[in-house]
Structures are given as structure tokens and as C-alpha cells.
Amino acid sequence: MAFGPARLATLCIALTVAVLGADKAGWLRDKPQPPAPPPVAARPAPAPAALAPAAREPTASAGAVPPGYVRDSADVPANLPEGPDREEIFWFCTACHSSDLVRRQGLTRERWDELLTWMTDRHGMAPLEGTERDKYLDYLSQALPPRRQRGFTNPFLNRE
Ligand code: HEC
């Protein structure tokens, strides 16, 4: 079909309508800016308890308990699934956080391995190496495998 004057006119009108519409909607004008936040000094400092553990002071020595952490005396080894070395692993891991955090995870051995590395690199966990690391990975991968293998399938997740 030829691109005649009639088509050109229609196109121009359509364009004009679109521009006027956008202008009326305010899309072409500067949006009002939100008020500037108060200067940092004026803001109250957050209570230490409100800070995420990762945001607190970095732990100086490997395996140091994050400042402010109070062990929950109600958290006991039985809160982790049964398995060899559960007791030792419980005390090691709950030096820094509740066993809840561990129990909520379900990972393959490979992903647990990555998580231990992350815990050491990022959160100052004492490095686990050699047979010691194997022992932890044996327990974690058997006691807390991916949920799919524990009879639960999350229909919204397609990764393990
Ligand atoms: C030196 C302290 C420390 C030790 C020891 C430690 N963790 Fe952690 N772990 C952390 C911190 C800090 C976080 C982040 C907590 C948060 O995000 O609230 C974390 C988070 C986690 C998470 C949650 C990860 C996620 O994706 O949200 C899991 C699972 C976990 N740890 C497992 C373990 C296991 C298993 C052990 C024992 C082998 C262990 N941790 C020992 C400091 C530690």
C-alpha cells in the first residue's frame, strides 16, 4: 500500500494526540521531588538489636560470637533432625544463630558446602576443613536434604 498524504495526516494526528495525552498525564513534566531526607547526624541511631547480624561489627577472630548474641536456652540439639554428630554440629552452629536458621534450609551436599564457605568468608565462621568438613556435610546433607526429597514440593520453585 502506498504511503500517501492521507496516511501521513492520520499519523500526524495520532502523534499529536499521543503527545497531548502524555503531557496531560504529566509524563512530560518534572515530577515533584520527595522532600530530602534529614541529614545523617539528625537521624536517631538504630538500636543495636535492630541491626541485622551481618550489619554489625565484623567479627575479628574466626568463629567469634557476633556481639549482642544471646544464646537461647530453649534451643537444644533435639531441634535439629537426628543424625550422627548432631550434638557437636548443633553447638558449633548455634554459637552464632538459632538452629532455626539451619533447620529451615534444605540443600544438596554441594550447596551445603557452598554455604559453609559463605559462612566462613562472609560471617567469620571458623573454617571447617578435611574430615571435619566431611562430617558436617554428611550430617547436613542427610538430615536436611532439599525439601523435594523430604516429600514436599513447592510448586513455585523450580530449583532444588
Ligand atoms: C561465626 C558465626 C556463625 C557460625 C559459627 C555459623 N553461622 Fe550460619 N550464619 C551466620 C550469620 C551471621 C548468618 C546470617 C544471619 C542472618 O541473615 O540473619 C548465618 C546464616 C545462616 C543460614 C541462613 C542462610 C540463608 O540463606 O539465609 C544458614 C542455613 C546457616 N547460617 C547455617 C549454618 C550452619 C549449618 C552452621 C554450622 C556448620 C552455621 N551456620 C554456623 C553466622 C554463623
Backbone and ligand atoms as CSV (ligand in chain L), in Angstrom:
chain,resi,resn,atom,element,x,y,z
A,1,MET,N,N,0.849,-1.195,0.000
A,1,MET,CA,C,0.000,0.000,0.000
A,1,MET,C,C,0.888,1.251,0.000
A,2,ALA,N,N,0.473,2.251,-0.797
A,2,ALA,CA,C,1.278,3.473,-0.891
A,2,ALA,C,C,1.138,4.308,0.372
A,3,PHE,N,N,2.200,5.045,0.675
A,3,PHE,CA,C,2.179,5.871,1.891
A,3,PHE,C,C,1.794,7.288,1.497
A,4,GLY,N,N,0.514,7.507,1.217
A,4,GLY,CA,C,0.022,8.762,0.668
A,4,GLY,C,C,-0.169,9.845,1.704
A,5,PRO,N,N,-0.586,11.033,1.251
A,5,PRO,CA,C,-0.787,12.174,2.159
A,5,PRO,C,C,-1.839,11.885,3.234
A,6,ALA,N,N,-2.858,11.092,2.891
A,6,ALA,CA,C,-3.919,10.805,3.862
A,6,ALA,C,C,-3.322,10.049,5.057
A,7,ARG,N,N,-2.477,9.078,4.766
A,7,ARG,CA,C,-1.862,8.284,5.830
A,7,ARG,C,C,-0.955,9.157,6.682
A,8,LEU,N,N,-0.240,10.041,5.982
A,8,LEU,CA,C,0.679,10.927,6.698
A,8,LEU,C,C,-0.106,11.819,7.665
A,9,ALA,N,N,-1.238,12.326,7.185
A,9,ALA,CA,C,-2.067,13.189,8.028
A,9,ALA,C,C,-2.566,12.409,9.238
A,10,THR,N,N,-3.034,11.189,9.001
A,10,THR,CA,C,-3.538,10.358,10.108
A,10,THR,C,C,-2.430,10.144,11.132
A,11,LEU,N,N,-1.247,9.896,10.618
A,11,LEU,CA,C,-0.111,9.637,11.505
A,11,LEU,C,C,0.186,10.862,12.353
A,12,CYS,N,N,0.164,12.044,11.707
A,12,CYS,CA,C,0.436,13.290,12.433
A,12,CYS,C,C,-0.591,13.522,13.524
A,13,ILE,N,N,-1.855,13.279,13.190
A,13,ILE,CA,C,-2.909,13.493,14.187
A,13,ILE,C,C,-2.716,12.534,15.362
A,14,ALA,N,N,-2.437,11.278,15.031
A,14,ALA,CA,C,-2.255,10.287,16.088
A,14,ALA,C,C,-1.109,10.692,17.007
A,15,LEU,N,N,-0.035,11.181,16.392
A,15,LEU,CA,C,1.145,11.584,17.165
A,15,LEU,C,C,0.811,12.756,18.083
A,16,THR,N,N,0.079,13.730,17.527
A,16,THR,CA,C,-0.302,14.909,18.312
A,16,THR,C,C,-1.150,14.495,19.503
A,17,VAL,N,N,-2.117,13.621,19.249
A,17,VAL,CA,C,-2.999,13.162,20.335
A,17,VAL,C,C,-2.161,12.484,21.410
A,18,ALA,N,N,-1.198,11.673,20.959
A,18,ALA,CA,C,-0.374,10.945,21.927
A,18,ALA,C,C,0.441,11.911,22.777
A,19,VAL,N,N,1.041,12.916,22.123
A,19,VAL,CA,C,1.872,13.874,22.859
A,19,VAL,C,C,1.022,14.678,23.839
A,20,LEU,N,N,-0.151,15.154,23.361
A,20,LEU,CA,C,-1.024,15.925,24.254
A,20,LEU,C,C,-1.470,15.072,25.436
A,21,GLY,N,N,-1.792,13.835,25.151
A,21,GLY,CA,C,-2.235,12.919,26.215
A,21,GLY,C,C,-1.146,12.723,27.250
A,22,ALA,N,N,0.094,12.510,26.759
A,22,ALA,CA,C,1.224,12.286,27.672
A,22,ALA,C,C,1.464,13.523,28.520
A,23,ASP,N,N,1.297,14.698,27.890
A,23,ASP,CA,C,1.506,15.952,28.620
A,23,ASP,C,C,0.456,16.112,29.706
A,24,LYS,N,N,-0.787,15.807,29.335
A,24,LYS,CA,C,-1.877,15.945,30.301
A,24,LYS,C,C,-1.657,14.994,31.481
A,25,ALA,N,N,-1.131,13.806,31.184
A,25,ALA,CA,C,-0.888,12.825,32.254
A,25,ALA,C,C,0.308,13.212,33.106
A,26,GLY,N,N,1.023,14.261,32.672
A,26,GLY,CA,C,2.145,14.726,33.470
A,26,GLY,C,C,3.436,13.982,33.180
A,27,TRP,N,N,3.425,13.094,32.161
A,27,TRP,CA,C,4.622,12.304,31.882
A,27,TRP,C,C,5.756,13.166,31.342
A,28,LEU,N,N,5.380,14.321,30.739
A,28,LEU,CA,C,6.412,15.144,30.107
A,28,LEU,C,C,6.940,16.225,31.051
A,29,ARG,N,N,6.326,16.341,32.219
A,29,ARG,CA,C,6.761,17.384,33.162
A,29,ARG,C,C,7.597,16.766,34.264
A,30,ASP,N,N,8.392,17.613,34.895
A,30,ASP,CA,C,9.191,17.146,36.036
A,30,ASP,C,C,8.257,16.716,37.151
A,31,LYS,N,N,8.517,15.540,37.693
A,31,LYS,CA,C,7.725,15.080,38.831
A,31,LYS,C,C,8.167,15.854,40.069
A,32,PRO,N,N,7.230,16.151,40.964
A,32,PRO,CA,C,7.660,16.810,42.212
A,32,PRO,C,C,8.608,15.890,42.972
A,33,GLN,N,N,9.711,16.461,43.444
A,33,GLN,CA,C,10.700,15.656,44.162
A,33,GLN,C,C,10.223,15.406,45.592
A,34,PRO,N,N,10.452,14.191,46.123
A,34,PRO,CA,C,10.116,13.960,47.532
A,34,PRO,C,C,11.027,14.807,48.406
A,35,PRO,N,N,10.581,15.177,49.584
A,35,PRO,CA,C,11.439,16.002,50.448
A,35,PRO,C,C,12.745,15.278,50.742
A,36,ALA,N,N,13.835,16.036,50.814
A,36,ALA,CA,C,15.132,15.430,51.073
A,36,ALA,C,C,15.147,14.806,52.460
A,37,PRO,N,N,15.812,13.617,52.614
A,37,PRO,CA,C,15.887,13.019,53.942
A,37,PRO,C,C,16.680,13.920,54.875
A,38,PRO,N,N,16.408,13.848,56.175
A,38,PRO,CA,C,17.172,14.674,57.105
A,38,PRO,C,C,18.640,14.286,57.059
A,39,PRO,N,N,19.541,15.230,57.398
A,39,PRO,CA,C,20.961,14.891,57.393
A,39,PRO,C,C,21.239,13.735,58.338
A,40,VAL,N,N,22.263,12.953,58.002
A,40,VAL,CA,C,22.554,11.728,58.756
A,40,VAL,C,C,22.655,11.987,60.256
A,41,ALA,N,N,23.324,13.093,60.617
A,41,ALA,CA,C,23.550,13.367,62.037
A,41,ALA,C,C,22.235,13.544,62.790
A,42,ALA,N,N,21.182,14.026,62.072
A,42,ALA,CA,C,19.926,14.306,62.748
A,42,ALA,C,C,19.113,13.044,63.010
A,43,ARG,N,N,19.439,11.970,62.289
A,43,ARG,CA,C,18.656,10.752,62.462
A,43,ARG,C,C,19.059,10.017,63.732
A,44,PRO,N,N,18.112,9.463,64.460
A,44,PRO,CA,C,18.494,8.706,65.651
A,44,PRO,C,C,19.225,7.434,65.236
A,45,ALA,N,N,20.263,7.073,65.977
A,45,ALA,CA,C,20.996,5.844,65.668
A,45,ALA,C,C,20.097,4.653,65.961
A,46,PRO,N,N,20.085,3.627,65.062
A,46,PRO,CA,C,19.247,2.463,65.326
A,46,PRO,C,C,19.772,1.693,66.542
A,47,ALA,N,N,18.854,1.124,67.291
A,47,ALA,CA,C,19.273,0.318,68.441
A,47,ALA,C,C,20.096,-0.863,67.937
A,48,PRO,N,N,21.142,-1.253,68.662
A,48,PRO,CA,C,21.989,-2.354,68.187
A,48,PRO,C,C,21.180,-3.609,67.869
A,49,ALA,N,N,20.133,-3.847,68.632
A,49,ALA,CA,C,19.361,-5.073,68.425
A,49,ALA,C,C,18.651,-5.055,67.084
A,50,ALA,N,N,18.418,-3.834,66.536
A,50,ALA,CA,C,17.681,-3.743,65.285
A,50,ALA,C,C,18.562,-4.045,64.084
A,51,LEU,N,N,19.852,-4.033,64.277
A,51,LEU,CA,C,20.757,-4.276,63.161
A,51,LEU,C,C,20.793,-5.758,62.829
A,52,ALA,N,N,20.799,-6.056,61.549
A,52,ALA,CA,C,20.966,-7.451,61.146
A,52,ALA,C,C,22.365,-7.880,61.568
A,53,PRO,N,N,22.538,-9.162,61.910
A,53,PRO,CA,C,23.869,-9.604,62.342
A,53,PRO,C,C,24.953,-9.221,61.352
A,54,ALA,N,N,24.639,-9.305,60.057
A,54,ALA,CA,C,25.657,-9.018,59.051
A,54,ALA,C,C,26.069,-7.552,59.088
A,55,ALA,N,N,25.169,-6.680,59.604
A,55,ALA,CA,C,25.459,-5.255,59.596
A,55,ALA,C,C,26.241,-4.826,60.827
A,56,ARG,N,N,26.343,-5.717,61.795
A,56,ARG,CA,C,27.094,-5.358,62.998
A,56,ARG,C,C,28.582,-5.388,62.721
A,57,GLU,N,N,29.338,-5.041,63.743
A,57,GLU,CA,C,30.798,-5.084,63.643
A,57,GLU,C,C,31.243,-6.426,63.063
A,58,PRO,N,N,32.172,-6.398,62.119
A,58,PRO,CA,C,32.667,-7.680,61.632
A,58,PRO,C,C,33.367,-8.429,62.765
A,59,THR,N,N,33.190,-9.725,62.800
A,59,THR,CA,C,33.813,-10.488,63.874
A,59,THR,C,C,35.305,-10.571,63.610
A,60,ALA,N,N,36.068,-10.210,64.618
A,60,ALA,CA,C,37.505,-10.133,64.437
A,60,ALA,C,C,38.137,-11.517,64.322
A,61,SER,N,N,37.878,-12.382,65.274
A,61,SER,CA,C,38.500,-13.705,65.227
A,61,SER,C,C,37.534,-14.707,64.625
A,62,ALA,N,N,38.102,-15.714,63.960
A,62,ALA,CA,C,37.273,-16.715,63.303
A,62,ALA,C,C,36.403,-17.414,64.341
A,63,GLY,N,N,35.123,-17.527,64.037
A,63,GLY,CA,C,34.228,-18.258,64.907
A,63,GLY,C,C,33.769,-17.466,66.108
A,64,ALA,N,N,34.095,-16.163,66.152
A,64,ALA,CA,C,33.664,-15.359,67.291
A,64,ALA,C,C,32.158,-15.189,67.255
A,65,VAL,N,N,31.556,-15.175,68.413
A,65,VAL,CA,C,30.113,-14.972,68.501
A,65,VAL,C,C,29.819,-13.506,68.191
A,66,PRO,N,N,28.859,-13.246,67.297
A,66,PRO,CA,C,28.551,-11.846,66.977
A,66,PRO,C,C,28.171,-11.092,68.241
A,67,PRO,N,N,28.598,-9.827,68.354
A,67,PRO,CA,C,28.280,-9.052,69.552
A,67,PRO,C,C,26.769,-8.966,69.739
A,68,GLY,N,N,26.338,-9.043,70.947
A,68,GLY,CA,C,24.917,-8.900,71.222
A,68,GLY,C,C,24.138,-10.201,71.144
A,69,TYR,N,N,24.791,-11.271,70.665
A,69,TYR,CA,C,24.056,-12.530,70.550
A,69,TYR,C,C,23.909,-13.175,71.919
A,70,VAL,N,N,22.698,-13.544,72.246
A,70,VAL,CA,C,22.454,-14.256,73.499
A,70,VAL,C,C,21.892,-15.616,73.138
A,71,ARG,N,N,22.565,-16.656,73.567
A,71,ARG,CA,C,22.102,-17.993,73.219
A,71,ARG,C,C,20.735,-18.243,73.847
A,72,ASP,N,N,19.849,-18.751,73.056
A,72,ASP,CA,C,18.506,-19.068,73.525
A,72,ASP,C,C,18.567,-20.420,74.228
A,73,SER,N,N,18.334,-20.392,75.538
A,73,SER,CA,C,18.496,-21.633,76.300
A,73,SER,C,C,17.434,-22.671,75.928
A,74,ALA,N,N,16.377,-22.221,75.236
A,74,ALA,CA,C,15.352,-23.175,74.829
A,74,ALA,C,C,15.745,-23.906,73.546
A,75,ASP,N,N,16.822,-23.441,72.919
A,75,ASP,CA,C,17.288,-24.074,71.678
A,75,ASP,C,C,18.217,-25.230,72.049
A,76,VAL,N,N,17.793,-26.417,71.751
A,76,VAL,CA,C,18.555,-27.605,72.158
A,76,VAL,C,C,18.830,-28.484,70.939
A,77,PRO,N,N,19.831,-29.389,71.040
A,77,PRO,CA,C,20.192,-30.227,69.894
A,77,PRO,C,C,19.011,-30.969,69.275
A,78,ALA,N,N,18.018,-31.315,70.109
A,78,ALA,CA,C,16.868,-32.059,69.576
A,78,ALA,C,C,16.088,-31.243,68.551
A,79,ASN,N,N,16.375,-29.939,68.475
A,79,ASN,CA,C,15.695,-29.113,67.469
A,79,ASN,C,C,16.222,-29.385,66.063
A,80,LEU,N,N,17.350,-30.047,65.970
A,80,LEU,CA,C,17.858,-30.441,64.648
A,80,LEU,C,C,17.484,-31.905,64.417
A,81,PRO,N,N,17.296,-32.290,63.152
A,81,PRO,CA,C,16.944,-33.685,62.880
A,81,PRO,C,C,18.036,-34.630,63.394
A,82,GLU,N,N,17.623,-35.827,63.748
A,82,GLU,CA,C,18.577,-36.800,64.269
A,82,GLU,C,C,19.629,-37.160,63.236
A,83,GLY,N,N,20.779,-37.553,63.719
A,83,GLY,CA,C,21.839,-37.973,62.809
A,83,GLY,C,C,23.145,-38.003,63.568
A,84,PRO,N,N,24.167,-38.631,62.968
A,84,PRO,CA,C,25.454,-38.695,63.636
A,84,PRO,C,C,26.024,-37.297,63.843
A,85,ASP,N,N,26.636,-37.088,64.994
A,85,ASP,CA,C,27.313,-35.822,65.325
A,85,ASP,C,C,26.361,-34.627,65.437
A,86,ARG,N,N,25.083,-34.910,65.572
A,86,ARG,CA,C,24.133,-33.804,65.676
A,86,ARG,C,C,24.499,-32.850,66.807
A,87,GLU,N,N,24.819,-33.452,67.954
A,87,GLU,CA,C,25.105,-32.652,69.146
A,87,GLU,C,C,26.222,-31.647,68.885
A,88,GLU,N,N,27.333,-32.156,68.353
A,88,GLU,CA,C,28.502,-31.289,68.123
A,88,GLU,C,C,28.172,-30.200,67.107
A,89,ILE,N,N,27.495,-30.611,66.039
A,89,ILE,CA,C,27.161,-29.656,64.980
A,89,ILE,C,C,26.201,-28.592,65.506
A,90,PHE,N,N,25.274,-29.021,66.328
A,90,PHE,CA,C,24.335,-28.066,66.925
A,90,PHE,C,C,25.096,-26.978,67.688
A,91,TRP,N,N,26.010,-27.398,68.576
A,91,TRP,CA,C,26.702,-26.402,69.409
A,91,TRP,C,C,27.601,-25.513,68.577
A,92,PHE,N,N,28.197,-26.091,67.550
A,92,PHE,CA,C,29.077,-25.294,66.684
A,92,PHE,C,C,28.267,-24.231,65.949
A,93,CYS,N,N,27.173,-24.641,65.363
A,93,CYS,CA,C,26.416,-23.712,64.516
A,93,CYS,C,C,25.615,-22.708,65.334
A,94,THR,N,N,25.170,-23.100,66.526
A,94,THR,CA,C,24.337,-22.176,67.293
A,94,THR,C,C,25.179,-21.229,68.158
A,95,ALA,N,N,26.487,-21.248,67.964
A,95,ALA,CA,C,27.317,-20.226,68.604
A,95,ALA,C,C,26.908,-18.858,68.078
A,96,CYS,N,N,26.393,-18.825,66.860
A,96,CYS,CA,C,26.076,-17.534,66.247
A,96,CYS,C,C,24.599,-17.308,65.989
A,97,HIS,N,N,23.861,-18.349,65.745
A,97,HIS,CA,C,22.433,-18.139,65.452
A,97,HIS,C,C,21.620,-19.351,65.852
A,98,SER,N,N,20.331,-19.131,65.862
A,98,SER,CA,C,19.401,-20.182,66.251
A,98,SER,C,C,19.513,-21.390,65.306
A,99,SER,N,N,19.177,-22.558,65.816
A,99,SER,CA,C,19.168,-23.750,64.970
A,99,SER,C,C,18.029,-23.661,63.950
A,100,ASP,N,N,17.104,-22.753,64.208
A,100,ASP,CA,C,16.008,-22.487,63.277
A,100,ASP,C,C,16.517,-22.199,61.874
A,101,LEU,N,N,17.531,-21.346,61.832
A,101,LEU,CA,C,18.095,-20.894,60.569
A,101,LEU,C,C,18.644,-22.085,59.784
A,102,VAL,N,N,19.238,-23.027,60.510
A,102,VAL,CA,C,19.802,-24.217,59.881
A,102,VAL,C,C,18.666,-25.138,59.445
A,103,ARG,N,N,17.730,-25.342,60.353
A,103,ARG,CA,C,16.644,-26.306,60.105
A,103,ARG,C,C,15.775,-25.881,58.932
A,104,ARG,N,N,15.660,-24.589,58.732
A,104,ARG,CA,C,14.792,-24.107,57.643
A,104,ARG,C,C,15.381,-24.383,56.267
A,105,GLN,N,N,16.681,-24.644,56.214
A,105,GLN,CA,C,17.316,-24.885,54.922
A,105,GLN,C,C,17.191,-26.351,54.528
A,106,GLY,N,N,17.150,-26.590,53.239
A,106,GLY,CA,C,17.200,-27.947,52.713
A,106,GLY,C,C,18.045,-27.894,51.465
A,107,LEU,N,N,19.242,-28.451,51.538
A,107,LEU,CA,C,20.170,-28.274,50.428
A,107,LEU,C,C,20.854,-29.581,50.045
A,108,THR,N,N,21.362,-29.595,48.834
A,108,THR,CA,C,22.203,-30.720,48.428
A,108,THR,C,C,23.544,-30.568,49.135
A,109,ARG,N,N,24.328,-31.639,49.115
A,109,ARG,CA,C,25.647,-31.599,49.751
A,109,ARG,C,C,26.493,-30.464,49.174
A,110,GLU,N,N,26.397,-30.329,47.850
A,110,GLU,CA,C,27.168,-29.289,47.171
A,110,GLU,C,C,26.778,-27.898,47.664
A,111,ARG,N,N,25.485,-27.667,47.817
A,111,ARG,CA,C,25.014,-26.347,48.267
A,111,ARG,C,C,25.339,-26.114,49.735
A,112,TRP,N,N,25.301,-27.177,50.553
A,112,TRP,CA,C,25.714,-27.032,51.953
A,112,TRP,C,C,27.188,-26.642,51.999
A,113,ASP,N,N,27.950,-27.268,51.101
A,113,ASP,CA,C,29.383,-26.965,51.048
A,113,ASP,C,C,29.594,-25.481,50.743
A,114,GLU,N,N,28.857,-24.987,49.767
A,114,GLU,CA,C,28.956,-23.565,49.421
A,114,GLU,C,C,28.525,-22.694,50.597
A,115,LEU,N,N,27.507,-23.159,51.301
A,115,LEU,CA,C,27.006,-22.366,52.426
A,115,LEU,C,C,28.051,-22.282,53.545
A,116,LEU,N,N,28.764,-23.392,53.780
A,116,LEU,CA,C,29.811,-23.360,54.812
A,116,LEU,C,C,30.915,-22.380,54.411
A,117,THR,N,N,31.259,-22.395,53.134
A,117,THR,CA,C,32.270,-21.452,52.647
A,117,THR,C,C,31.795,-20.023,52.847
A,118,TRP,N,N,30.532,-19.791,52.509
A,118,TRP,CA,C,29.942,-18.447,52.659
A,118,TRP,C,C,29.959,-18.025,54.127
A,119,MET,N,N,29.630,-18.971,55.001
A,119,MET,CA,C,29.567,-18.672,56.434
A,119,MET,C,C,30.950,-18.253,56.940
A,120,THR,N,N,31.960,-18.887,56.402
A,120,THR,CA,C,33.327,-18.558,56.808
A,120,THR,C,C,33.777,-17.238,56.186
A,121,ASP,N,N,33.588,-17.106,54.878
A,121,ASP,CA,C,34.040,-15.895,54.175
A,121,ASP,C,C,33.284,-14.664,54.635
A,122,ARG,N,N,31.996,-14.818,54.786
A,122,ARG,CA,C,31.145,-13.648,54.985
A,122,ARG,C,C,30.870,-13.382,56.460
A,123,HIS,N,N,30.762,-14.448,57.244
A,123,HIS,CA,C,30.299,-14.263,58.623
A,123,HIS,C,C,31.320,-14.672,59.679
A,124,GLY,N,N,32.536,-14.956,59.257
A,124,GLY,CA,C,33.590,-15.215,60.228
A,124,GLY,C,C,33.488,-16.537,60.962
A,125,MET,N,N,32.810,-17.525,60.339
A,125,MET,CA,C,32.769,-18.837,60.977
A,125,MET,C,C,34.145,-19.489,60.888
A,126,ALA,N,N,34.529,-20.161,61.959
A,126,ALA,CA,C,35.805,-20.872,61.927
A,126,ALA,C,C,35.783,-21.844,60.751
A,127,PRO,N,N,36.826,-21.822,59.897
A,127,PRO,CA,C,36.791,-22.687,58.716
A,127,PRO,C,C,36.729,-24.162,59.098
A,128,LEU,N,N,35.935,-24.911,58.357
A,128,LEU,CA,C,35.857,-26.360,58.558
A,128,LEU,C,C,36.595,-26.987,57.392
A,129,GLU,N,N,37.554,-27.854,57.717
A,129,GLU,CA,C,38.353,-28.436,56.642
A,129,GLU,C,C,38.480,-29.938,56.792
A,130,GLY,N,N,38.854,-30.573,55.694
A,130,GLY,CA,C,39.180,-32.008,55.689
A,130,GLY,C,C,38.059,-32.874,56.203
A,131,THR,N,N,38.420,-33.827,57.073
A,131,THR,CA,C,37.422,-34.785,57.556
A,131,THR,C,C,36.384,-34.105,58.432
A,132,GLU,N,N,36.801,-33.038,59.077
A,132,GLU,CA,C,35.862,-32.278,59.907
A,132,GLU,C,C,34.728,-31.734,59.023
A,133,ARG,N,N,35.138,-31.171,57.895
A,133,ARG,CA,C,34.146,-30.618,56.965
A,133,ARG,C,C,33.250,-31.727,56.417
A,134,ASP,N,N,33.873,-32.866,56.081
A,134,ASP,CA,C,33.091,-34.006,55.584
A,134,ASP,C,C,32.021,-34.423,56.589
A,135,LYS,N,N,32.424,-34.430,57.851
A,135,LYS,CA,C,31.498,-34.833,58.909
A,135,LYS,C,C,30.274,-33.911,58.922
A,136,TYR,N,N,30.516,-32.618,58.825
A,136,TYR,CA,C,29.418,-31.645,58.818
A,136,TYR,C,C,28.555,-31.823,57.567
A,137,LEU,N,N,29.223,-32.032,56.423
A,137,LEU,CA,C,28.476,-32.174,55.176
A,137,LEU,C,C,27.666,-33.468,55.170
A,138,ASP,N,N,28.243,-34.537,55.772
A,138,ASP,CA,C,27.493,-35.800,55.866
A,138,ASP,C,C,26.199,-35.569,56.622
A,139,TYR,N,N,26.350,-34.925,57.781
A,139,TYR,CA,C,25.159,-34.705,58.611
A,139,TYR,C,C,24.156,-33.802,57.895
A,140,LEU,N,N,24.626,-32.653,57.435
A,140,LEU,CA,C,23.698,-31.664,56.875
A,140,LEU,C,C,22.983,-32.195,55.631
A,141,SER,N,N,23.726,-32.862,54.755
A,141,SER,CA,C,23.088,-33.309,53.511
A,141,SER,C,C,22.128,-34.471,53.769
A,142,GLN,N,N,22.394,-35.267,54.831
A,142,GLN,CA,C,21.472,-36.360,55.122
A,142,GLN,C,C,20.282,-35.889,55.949
A,143,ALA,N,N,20.547,-35.042,56.924
A,143,ALA,CA,C,19.465,-34.609,57.817
A,143,ALA,C,C,18.609,-33.523,57.184
A,144,LEU,N,N,19.220,-32.697,56.342
A,144,LEU,CA,C,18.490,-31.561,55.767
A,144,LEU,C,C,18.700,-31.487,54.255
A,145,PRO,N,N,18.205,-32.514,53.556
A,145,PRO,CA,C,18.322,-32.512,52.091
A,145,PRO,C,C,17.300,-31.553,51.493
A,146,PRO,N,N,17.384,-31.318,50.175
A,146,PRO,CA,C,16.377,-30.460,49.537
A,146,PRO,C,C,14.971,-30.947,49.885
A,147,ARG,N,N,14.073,-30.007,50.063
A,147,ARG,CA,C,12.730,-30.350,50.517
A,147,ARG,C,C,12.017,-31.332,49.605
A,148,ARG,N,N,12.325,-31.255,48.313
A,148,ARG,CA,C,11.703,-32.167,47.359
A,148,ARG,C,C,11.914,-33.617,47.815
A,149,GLN,N,N,13.124,-33.870,48.328
A,149,GLN,CA,C,13.430,-35.227,48.769
A,149,GLN,C,C,12.832,-35.536,50.132
A,150,ARG,N,N,12.293,-34.499,50.766
A,150,ARG,CA,C,11.645,-34.735,52.053
A,150,ARG,C,C,10.139,-34.804,51.866
A,151,GLY,N,N,9.704,-35.005,50.613
A,151,GLY,CA,C,8.285,-35.203,50.373
A,151,GLY,C,C,7.499,-33.919,50.210
A,152,PHE,N,N,8.206,-32.801,50.077
A,152,PHE,CA,C,7.492,-31.548,49.888
A,152,PHE,C,C,7.931,-30.915,48.581
A,153,THR,N,N,6.965,-30.530,47.766
A,153,THR,CA,C,7.303,-29.866,46.524
A,153,THR,C,C,6.675,-28.489,46.518
A,154,ASN,N,N,7.507,-27.496,46.407
A,154,ASN,CA,C,6.993,-26.136,46.293
A,154,ASN,C,C,6.721,-25.881,44.820
A,155,PRO,N,N,5.453,-25.699,44.455
A,155,PRO,CA,C,5.129,-25.565,43.023
A,155,PRO,C,C,5.658,-24.274,42.414
A,156,PHE,N,N,6.073,-23.322,43.273
A,156,PHE,CA,C,6.527,-22.037,42.748
A,156,PHE,C,C,8.033,-21.977,42.559
A,157,LEU,N,N,8.732,-23.011,42.966
A,157,LEU,CA,C,10.183,-23.021,42.811
A,157,LEU,C,C,10.554,-24.152,41.876
A,158,ASN,N,N,11.406,-23.838,40.902
A,158,ASN,CA,C,11.826,-24.943,40.049
A,158,ASN,C,C,13.290,-25.287,40.253
A,159,ARG,N,N,13.894,-24.636,41.286
A,159,ARG,CA,C,15.238,-25.067,41.605
A,159,ARG,C,C,15.143,-25.988,42.813
A,160,GLU,N,N,16.228,-26.648,43.110
A,160,GLU,CA,C,16.162,-27.622,44.203
A,160,GLU,C,C,16.093,-26.898,45.536
L,1,HEC,C1,C,30.589,-17.216,63.223
L,1,HEC,C2,C,29.169,-17.192,63.247
L,1,HEC,C3,C,28.413,-18.304,62.533
L,1,HEC,C4,C,28.562,-19.659,62.699
L,1,HEC,C5,C,29.509,-20.421,63.609
L,1,HEC,C6,C,27.584,-20.252,61.819
L,1,HEC,N1,N,26.861,-19.296,61.178
L,1,HEC,FE1,FE,25.304,-19.603,59.917
L,1,HEC,N2,N,25.059,-17.619,59.716
L,1,HEC,C7,C,25.804,-16.662,60.370
L,1,HEC,C8,C,25.267,-15.361,60.046
L,1,HEC,C9,C,25.785,-14.032,60.568
L,1,HEC,C10,C,24.168,-15.592,59.189
L,1,HEC,C11,C,23.251,-14.572,58.564
L,1,HEC,C12,C,22.120,-14.407,59.554
L,1,HEC,C13,C,21.025,-13.572,59.020
L,1,HEC,O1,O,20.995,-13.289,57.827
L,1,HEC,O2,O,20.162,-13.228,59.837
L,1,HEC,C14,C,24.064,-17.017,59.012
L,1,HEC,C15,C,23.081,-17.635,58.259
L,1,HEC,C16,C,22.929,-19.000,58.109
L,1,HEC,C17,C,21.925,-19.650,57.316
L,1,HEC,C18,C,20.846,-18.954,56.530
L,1,HEC,C19,C,21.345,-18.742,55.146
L,1,HEC,C20,C,20.332,-18.063,54.296
L,1,HEC,O3,O,20.367,-18.308,53.083
L,1,HEC,O4,O,19.541,-17.275,54.816
L,1,HEC,C21,C,22.121,-20.988,57.414
L,1,HEC,C22,C,21.336,-22.101,56.742
L,1,HEC,C23,C,23.250,-21.178,58.272
L,1,HEC,N3,N,23.721,-19.936,58.692
L,1,HEC,C24,C,23.763,-22.396,58.602
L,1,HEC,C25,C,24.835,-22.589,59.451
L,1,HEC,C26,C,25.377,-23.880,59.779
L,1,HEC,C27,C,24.861,-25.201,59.246
L,1,HEC,C28,C,26.386,-23.658,60.650
L,1,HEC,C29,C,27.266,-24.690,61.312
L,1,HEC,C30,C,28.025,-25.532,60.430
L,1,HEC,C31,C,26.495,-22.229,60.866
L,1,HEC,N4,N,25.536,-21.608,60.096
L,1,HEC,C32,C,27.415,-21.618,61.696
L,1,HEC,C33,C,26.874,-16.854,61.190
L,1,HEC,C34,C,27.344,-18.089,61.591
